[in-house]
Amino acid sequence: MTSFLGGILVVLLASVLGGLVRVFRGPGAADRLMAAQLFGTAAVAMLLILSQVMAMPALLDVAMVFALLAAVTLVAFVALSARGRPQ
């Protein structure tokens, strides 16, 4: 089971590296934000897996904080982009 979870961690890390490419080459702010959301989602997933593998329940709290920060970041981006748009 641990090797299976390790494989999932490798796949998540590869998706984060793919998102990093989009952050640097993204044509617009929305593409960069979606890559940042990918980072948040992958970080939460990796922390949840590591919490089970390492038997550290404190990582669950860290994952919850990352999920909350990702949601707040998305709301702030939408609010700021809507403010600059003509009605």
C-alpha positions in Angstrom: 0.0 0.0 0.0 2.9 2.4 0.8 4.4 1.9 -2.7 1.0 2.6 -4.3 0.7 5.9 -2.3 4.3 6.7 -3.2 3.4 6.3 -6.9 0.5 8.6 -6.5 2.8 11.2 -4.9 5.1 10.9 -7.9 2.2 11.5 -10.2 1.1 14.5 -8.2 4.6 15.9 -8.2 4.7 15.5 -12.0 1.5 17.4 -12.3 2.9 20.3 -10.2 5.9 20.4 -12.4 3.6 20.6 -15.5 1.8 23.4 -13.8 5.0 25.2 -13.2 5.6 25.3 -17.0 2.2 26.9 -17.4 3.0 29.6 -14.8 6.1 30.7 -16.7 4.7 30.3 -20.2 1.0 31.1 -19.6 -0.5 33.5 -22.0 -2.8 35.2 -19.5 -3.4 35.8 -15.9 -6.3 33.2 -15.8 -3.9 30.5 -17.0 -1.4 31.3 -14.3 -4.2 31.3 -11.7 -5.4 27.9 -12.8 -1.8 26.6 -12.4 -1.7 28.1 -8.9 -5.0 26.3 -8.1 -3.4 23.1 -9.4 -0.5 23.7 -6.9 -3.0 24.1 -4.1 -5.0 21.0 -5.0 -1.9 18.9 -5.5 -0.4 20.2 -2.2 -3.6 19.3 -0.3 -3.6 15.8 -1.9 0.1 15.2 -1.2 -0.3 16.3 2.4 -3.3 14.0 2.9 -1.3 11.1 1.6 1.7 11.9 3.6 -0.5 12.2 6.7 -1.5 8.6 6.3 1.9 7.3 5.3 3.8 9.0 8.1 0.9 8.7 10.7 1.1 12.5 11.4 -2.4 13.9 11.9 -1.1 17.4 12.1 -0.6 17.3 8.4 -4.4 17.2 8.0 -4.6 20.6 9.6 -2.0 22.0 7.2 -3.9 20.5 4.3 -7.0 22.2 5.5 -5.2 25.6 5.7 -3.9 25.1 2.1 -7.4 24.3 0.9 -8.8 27.4 2.5 -6.0 29.6 1.1 -6.6 28.2 -2.4 -10.2 29.1 -2.2 -9.5 32.6 -0.9 -7.0 33.2 -3.7 -9.6 32.2 -6.3 -12.2 34.5 -4.8 -9.7 37.4 -4.6 -8.7 36.9 -8.3 -12.3 36.9 -9.5 -13.1 40.0 -7.5 -10.1 41.9 -8.8 -10.6 40.8 -12.4 -14.3 41.8 -12.2 -13.4 45.2 -10.8 -11.3 46.0 -13.9 -13.9 44.9 -16.4 -16.3 47.5 -17.9 -20.0 46.8 -17.2 
